[in-house]
Amino acid sequence: MPIISENSFFFITVGTICHRPAITCPAEMGLTEMASIMKKENISGIVVVEGTTPVGVVSLRDLRDLIADGTRDIAKLLVRDIMKVRLITIRRSDYLFKAIFLMAKHNIHRLVVLDEFDQVVGVMTDTDLFRIQTHSPLYLVQEIESATTIEQLTLLGQKMTGMLQYAVETNADVQSLIQLIAHFNDAMTRRLIFILDCCESIRLPDEAAFLLLGSEGREEQTLRTDQDSAIVYRDDLPPDKLAEVHRFAERIVIALESVGVPLCPGNMMANNPAWCHSLSEWKYLTEQWITMPGPDQTVFFGVFQDLRVLHGDTAFEEELRTHLCECTRFNPIFFPNMARTISGFKAPIGMFGRFLVEKTGEQCGKLDLKKGGLFALTRGIGLLALEAGIMSGTTWDKIERLRHLNFVSANDLDPIRDSFTFLMKMRLERQLHDVSYGKEPTNFVDPLVLSEKERERLRKAFKGTNAMITLLHTRYQLDLVNR
């Protein structure tokens, strides 16, 4: 089922969001006893049944009108005497647009939800419909774009996590979820930059650009995504403008951390002088990474490769991407060297499909989904895409473009795509699970808490990671390079 968007909202099934159980009572029950049940359950309406068949409904409004009309001997009345028999029902397989239509047509606030056997399974209220609308991406983006303080953005970041948990419950596909996270993160960062400008007079000069790198550059973050950023500016930037660049770099990194975006452990962030350069300096530096790739240089390039401009002059993005493509094309040894580094991140799976878990430390007994699976897949596809001249998009996008160009066979790409999708889904679900229990989200999963079906799918996904490594070995003849 697609993510809850403004277009798909009306086509979500009633059963997806109807979690309110139906509180019932028999028609022959006294009103006083019925009212006691409503008070105990804290509900504003009760379904009247005969056996298991719904025959009517009583609301607080009905009780209010009864008292206002001056009816005597209320204690002697039965539910049957005041219930509304014009019962409006809906099936849990129906779409939300039908629920909205029925409520509007009959001017009512609740619908009785039936299963395929006409048994009562729940009650849907207009409050439920409002709640689902507040989980719409447009609703939250509007709140982000209206925020005036960093504190408000921090609260909205927490709200975004709740919305994602809700979206997972609706079986939204993982690719849509990841795109949604990227969309929200971009909106949060842009609004943060706006607030810094308005409230602190801290701004990036027009002759510069703030770059997102790594998974942020690819627009495929999950919950636990560290800051990876850089700044590029015009070569002839005057000293006063350069001072503005450095003030912006220092403040944006700290501000992002304050709204919940962790610092990069490797310090690959805009406030680090090593990641804040003029255009010519960046061209020189990246050419050094390409022509003389050591262990650090391959890591730096892998992160920088997925650059995109979030704020500032977008012309820098195209110029840097063109430079990277040209430099790698004229240094053919670069691709085997990068492939060799990537192939060192083998999947944690041994003989007969046995998981190779962490042996020591805080994550003992667990599997690292990023290091053991996603790293080789994203970097491997990124390397193949770079060779094909593809510099932008998510890993999914790059796979489809490689397929379209016939650069890699569909037989090779299909299992890699399936593995990437499953690992991203499991990573996001485990992180949301951690957050719901007040834990810090990580990239680790304990195979013992998974069902047998999940473990088997995880084994298959790790095999897809090893298939990626095999593809790199074959394409770049790593067995010859390593000799």
Secondary structure, DSSP 8 states (H G I E B T S, - for coil): -----TTTGGGSBHHHH------EEETTSBHHHHHHHHHHHT-SEEEEEETTEEEEEEEHHHHHHHHHTT-S-GGG-BHHHH-B----EEETTSBHHHHHHHHHHHT-SEEEEE-TTS-EEEEEEHHHHHHHHTTSHHHHHHHHHH--SHHHHHHHHHHHHHHHHHHHHTT--HHHHHHHHHHHHHHHHHHHHHHHHHHH-----TTEEEEE-HHHHHT---SS----EEEEE-TT--HHHHHHHHHHHHHHHHHHHHTT----TT--STTSGGGEEEHHHHHHHHHHHHHS--HHHHHHHHHHTT-EEEEE-THHHHHHHHHHHHHHHT-TTHHHHHHHHHTTS--SB-GGG-B----SSTTTT-EETIIIIIHHHHHHHHHHHHHTT--SS-HHHHHHHHHHTTSS-HHHHHHHHHHHHHHHHHHHHHHHHHHHTT----SEE-GGGS-HHHHHHHHHHHHHHHHHHHHHHHHTTHHHHT-
